[in-house]
Amino acid sequence: MIDCSRMTGIQVDPDQRIVRAQPGVLIRDLDRETQALGLAVPGGFISSTGLAGLTLGGGFGYLSRRCGLTVDNLISVDLVTADGDRVRASDDQNAELFWGLKGGGGNFGVASSFEFRLHDLGPTVLAGPVVHDFDDAPEVLRQVSRVFESLPESVSCLPVLRYAPPAPFIPEQYHGRLILLLAMIHTGDPEAGESALAPLRLIGRPLADAVGPKPYCAFQAMFDKTAAHGARNYWKGHYLDELNDGAIDALCAQAARMPSKESSIGMLSLGGAVSRKQDTDSPYPHRSAQWVLNIQARWREMAEDRTHIDWARATFESVDPHATGGVYVNFLSEDEGEARVRAAYGEDTHSRLVALKRQWDPENRFHLNQNIRPGGS
């Protein structure tokens, strides 16, 4: 194991609108330093996420509809190769390697530093959760899907089917019951936020509405407890071109069978700036997808592994007829195999990554990842 956790340096250059960060940085660290100057890098919706892994897999979050993926804002990477050489990858230096690092995972070396473009944001944004009764979830999700067709790119939404935590903004009688939570944010002009979020907030009969002005850093950390250390986890993922009736019905049916109070089904809105890039610009070839689905089984006891893994797989299979067939590489579980790695990239992109792997890591030293094999199979 190579431990980069103590490499936590961050340098913000507000004049050049650039930030340099080392691989041990967490999203919360990066947000803290950039938000002090009203700037941000897009990516992530759990602030305890590691910047390096997020970036090398592509990286999306609440800002992606307006600002693109994390890798769309990557300027350069410093890398230690399998031979122990130190190289720099950018559009001007080792350009093909730089392309591969923008979503190809940790297959080509150890990243020792990243450089990103920054965007204006906040530091106060209009954001928060709106909570609905689970019985209303199918109709609410249908309306969310319809409304999103006309919402500006400054609006992002993460609908989540889960059991209600004991949060102060949720009525106590709903604690521990299934709910639909809509985490939403307006990332543009604060004065336009109320009207921009109104179509989402006016849907249905909310049990609670905690949307309001708050620091972006606080909103980013709002759901960190759902991913805190100490639990057993198993993930499955899909991309959806649309959140259609069939997908909604399947997800709600599986949520009703959720065997753990800690598990969840999340659907993050995409499109906007993400879709304006070409599939060939990076090894992230899912630019046209409008939603990304994350099925997270989360539990405590090893003896219950089969129950929760089976639920996640059944949920995945129930949505499969409505999905694109692709998958986000950072949402892959280690048991999914080479076929799903290929699905994460598509055949043409995977072949290009294999050629890059042969050049930079022909002995496959970096293989404890979503592996690109230098032999191709």
Secondary structure, DSSP 8 states (H G I E B T S, - for coil): ----TT---EEEETTTTEEEE-TT-BHHHHHHHHHTTTEE---BSSTTSBHHHHHHH---BTTHHHH--SGGGEEEEEEE-TTS-EEEEESSSSHHHHHHHTTS-SSS-EEEEEEEE-EE--SEEEEEEEEEEGGGHHHHHHHHHHHGGG--TTEEEEEEEEE----TTS-GGGTTSEEEEEEEEE-S-GGGHHHHHHHHHTSS--SEE--EEEEHHHHHTTTGGGG-TTSEEEEEEEEESS--HHHHHHHHHHHTT---TT-EEEEEE--THHHHS-GGGSS---TT-SEEEEEEEEES-GGGHHHHHHHHHHHHHHHGGGS-S---GGG--TTSHHHHHHHHH-HHHHHHHHHHHHHH-TT----SSS---TT--
